[in-house]
Amino acid sequence: MKGIKRYCIIVLIMTFGVICNGFSAQAIDKEFGSIAFQHLSYLSQNIGERVAGTKGEERARDYLFQAFEDLGYDTEIQAFSYTNRGTTVDSANVIAIKRGSLKEEIIIGAHYDSVRGVEGVEDNGSGVGVMLETAERIKDLKIPYTIRFIAFGAEESGLRGSNAYVAKMNASDIANTKAMINLDSLIVGDNMYVYGGLGKKGFVRELALDIGKEIGIGLQTNPGLNPDYPKGTTGDWSDHAPFHQKGIPFGYLESTNWEIGDMDGYTQTEKHGGIWHDPSKDNMRFILSEFPERMERLNSYSHILTKLVLQLAAAEPSSIEHINRLVEYARDEGGITNDGAARALSTHLTAVKHYEDKGSIDKAAKHMKGFVQLLEHQKNDGQISDKAYHILKVDSMALEKKWNK
C-alpha cells in the first residue's frame, strides 16, 4: 500500500490539480488496494457525479460493463425503471458471472451511483473499486461455487437496483445463494466494520472477523450500544437489505463509527462527522487532505474481501470453526433435520479440531475424511438437505486437501 500512499502524496503536492487521471496500477505492482484505487479514481475523477438516471450513471455503467468484460466475465446489463415524483427513471445493474461446478453461488455487490453534487469517492466508488479488485484477483482461479458480482444502480434512490435484482430471483435462485456480500463506503469512517445477520445467520460476518484477525487487520463489528441495532447487525439501508429480507445470509463491509452521534452508524468520523452525501466532503481533494492515511483501507478491504470470497466459495480452506458455524446454521434453517444429526457432525468436528491443535495433521485429515463420509451417510438417510450437504462437503474437502498436501 506504500505505492498508493506515495501516489497520493504526489497528488497533494501538485496543489490539488486533476487527481489520479491516467493512474496506472502497474506503477505500484498491483499491491492490494492498487487496482481498487485505479477504478475509484476513474469513477470519481473522470466521471464524477453519478446520479440515477443521468448521463453520469450511464457512463459509469458502461465503464463497469467493459471492466468486467475485459476480465473475461460473462457480463450483462439488467435494465430497470422506476417512478420518482411522476417521472420515469431508467437505471441498470451490471452483472458479471464466474461459473463454478456447483449450482450454489456467492453474490458480491456494491452500488455505483451517487447523490447529486458529489464525486462519490467514499459513497460508493470505494466499494465498487474493491469489488473490481477482487474480481480481477480471482478471475483465473478454479472455484467450486459460481461467483456473481453485481454493480447496483440507483441505490441512493431507495435501493432500486438491488430490489430490482432480488425481485427477479425465483425460489431456486434464493435457495442456491449461499451468501451475499455488500460493500458500501469503505474509506473514511473511524473504524472498519463487518456486519451480518442475527445468531447463526451471522456466519459470513464471523468468517470475515476471523480473516481480519489472521492477516492482522483491525476489522470489528457493531458493538450493539444502540438497542435498535443488536451487536453484529446493522440497519436495512444498503443493498444487502433485499437479500436479507429473503433470508439470504449476508456480510456487509463498511467504515464508520458506531460509538458517536446517535450510535446508529451514520456519524462516520469524530473529526468531520458524516462524509457521505456531502458535496464539500465526498471528494478526492477533501479526503486526501483530511484523511490521507485512510486511503489504505482499500488495501485492507481488498485483502479481506478476496480471502472471504475464496473461503466462502471453498477455493481456499477456511477453518473448523467456520464449518461448525455452517453446521449450526444448517440446523437452525432446517437443512439438517434433527438435533442428533447436527450433534454428530459437531462432535466429529471437535475431534478434528483436537488433532489440529495438537499438530497431528495426518489424524486431523483422516478424521475430516470421516466427517465427509458421515455427511454422505446422513444425506442417504435423508437427514441433511442437498444444499447443506454440498456446502459442508466442499468446505470440508478444501480443508482436507490442505492437510494432505
Secondary structure, DSSP 8 states (H G I E B T S, - for coil): -HHHHHHHHHHHHTTT-S-STT--GGGGTT-TTHHHHHHHHIIIIII----TTSHHHHHHHHHHHHHHHHTT-EEEEEEEEEEETTEEEEEEEEEEEE--SSS-EEEEEEE----TT---IIIIIHHHHHHHHHHHHHTTS--SSEEEEEEES-GGGTSHHHHHHHHT--HHHHHTEEEEEEE---SSSSEEEEEE-SGGGGHHHHHHHHHHHHHT--EE-----STTS-TT---S-STTHHHHHTT--EEEEEEE-TTSTTSSS---BTTTB--TT-TTTSSHHHHHHH-GGGGGHHHHHHHHHHHHHHHHTTSS---HHHHHHHHHHHHHTTSB--HHHHHHHHHHHHHHHHHHHHT-HHHHHHHHHHHHHHHHHHHHTT-B-HHHHHHHHHHHHHHHHHHT-
